[in-house]
């Protein structure tokens, strides 16, 4: 239990690193005060351009992957032949990713004003179920290329993760992934309410 608690705390602290805010401030902008006020990849890209947003994309994704990796490490790294988390590693990994997503959404290092946790979720999925992650990236690339819309491709990829995960993992794990996605929905709902009050 101590090891799991350490992984969860590490996940939250990793998630709390405000990558978009740090990058924005390096360019004289706080993404929480411009555009859609979301301190994430998309808002930084819209305000500062694709090149400036690359570290945000990489950093926010890495937070979820590192948190999941910490959970995997402390639990004995139980995975299937395809790298899908299983057995005693399931709960620690999912809890660590949830903590990282919570840290990204409500970061202790940035006055609890964070982003939507989509990329942090994606990074976690890369460890939770690598083949589903690879297929989701393929969905993103193909959709974005055909429809010429990264946004549409990203939405299809994220919402497609549970369906793709079903090909490689039991329904209980897919349900747990749905639980992680509920955190994203909660943060979007909170942001919508805040926007109405402004």
N, C-alpha and C positions, 0 to 999 in steps of 0.2 A: 504493500500500500504506500509506503514512503516513496518508493521509486516512481510509482504512478503519480503521486502528488507532485514530485519534482518535475516530471514530464509536463504536467498540466500547468504548473507555475512557469516553467520555461516556455511553454507554448504561448501563454498569455503575454509574457514579457517580449517574446519574439514578435508576436502580432502587434504589440503596442509601439514598435519602432515605426515612426511616422515617415515612411520613405517619401511619399508625395509631398509632404510639408517641407521636408529637408531639401528635396530637389527644387521645389518651388521657391523657397527662400534663397536658394543659391542664385536664382534668376530674379530676385526682388519681388516675388509674388507669393501670396499665401493662397493655395487652391481652395481653402475653406471660405474665402471671402470673394471669390470671383466665379463666373460661370454658374454651374449648377451647385457650387459649394461642396462638391464631393472630393475629398482628398484621395483621389485614385488616378489610375492610368488615363482614363478617357478625358477627364477634365484637364489634366496636365497636358495631354496631347493637343486638345482644342486650344488651350491658352498659349502653350510654349512650343508646340510642334512635336513631331514624331521622335526626333532624336533625343530631345530632353526627356521624353516620356519613357524611353527604353529602360532606364534604371528603375523606374517605378514599376513597370511591368515585371521585370526580373525580380526585384526586391519583394514585391507583394506576393508573388508566386512562391518564391523561396521560403518565405515565412511559414507558409502552410506545409511545404515539403520538409523543412527542418523540424518543425513541431512533430509531424508524423514520424519522422526518423527518430526523434527522441523517444517517442512512445514505443516504437519498435525496438529500440535499443534496450530500454529498461525492462522489456517484457520477454526477452529471449529471442526476438526476431522470428516469430512463427509465421511462415508464409507457405503458399502452395508452390508448385513447380513454375507457375507463371508469375510468381511474385505477389499474389493476392494475399492480403493480411488474413490470418486465420487463427483459430484457437485462442490461447491466452493473450495474444497480442491485439485482439480486436478492440476490447474496451480501452486499454491505454492509448492506442493510436487514435481512436475516434475522440476520446476525451481531450487529448492533446491538440488535435485539429480544431475541435470546438473552442478550446481555450484560445488558440491563435486567432480564430475568426472573431471571437469576442474581443480580443485585444486589438484587432484591426478596427473593429466597429466602435469600440469604446476604449481608446488607448490611454493608459495611465501617463504616458510621456507627452501627450498632446491635449491635455485638458478634457479628455474623454470625448473629443470631437473627431470621429474617424469616418472611414469609408464603408462601402457596402459588403466587403469581404469576398467578392466573387473570385478574384485571383488567388486569394489565400485558400479558398475552398478548392480551387483547381490544383494548387500545389499539394494540398492534402490528398486529393484523389490520385495524384501521380504516384503516391506511395501506397495508398489504400488498395488501389486496383490498377496497376500499370497498364494492362491491356485495354481497359475501358478508357483510360486517359488518352492513350495513343489513338484509339478510334475516335474519341471526341475531338482531338486535334485535327484528325482527318476530315471530320464533318465540318469543322470550322474552316479549314483551308478550302475545301471543295465548294461549300456554300458561299464563302466570301468571294471566291474566284468567279463562280457562275453568276451570282446576283450582284457582284461588285459592292458588297456591303459587309464590312467586318462586324458591325453591330448585330446584324441578323445572324451571321455565322456564329458569333459568340453566344447568342441566346440559344440557338439550336444545340450547340455543343454542350452548354451547361445543363439545359433541360433534358438533353439526351443521355446524360451520364447514368442515371438510374436504369434506364432501359438497356444501355450497353453493359452496365455492370451485371445485370441479370444473366448475361451470357457466361460469366466467369465466377459468380459468387452466389451464395444462397440468399433467399428473399429477406432474411433477417438483416443481413448486411446492407442490402439495398434500402430497407426501411431506415436503417441508421443513417445512411447517406441522405435520405429524404429529411431526416431530422436536422442534419447540418444545413441543408438548403433552406429549412425554415428560419434559420438564423439570418440568412440573406434576406428572406421575405420580411422578417421583423425589422431589419435595418432600413429596407426600402420604405416600409410603412411609416417608420419613425421619421425618415427624411421628408416624406410627403406631408405629414402633419406639421413638421417644422416650416415647410415651404408655405403652407396655408396661413400660418400665423404671421409670416413676414409681410 
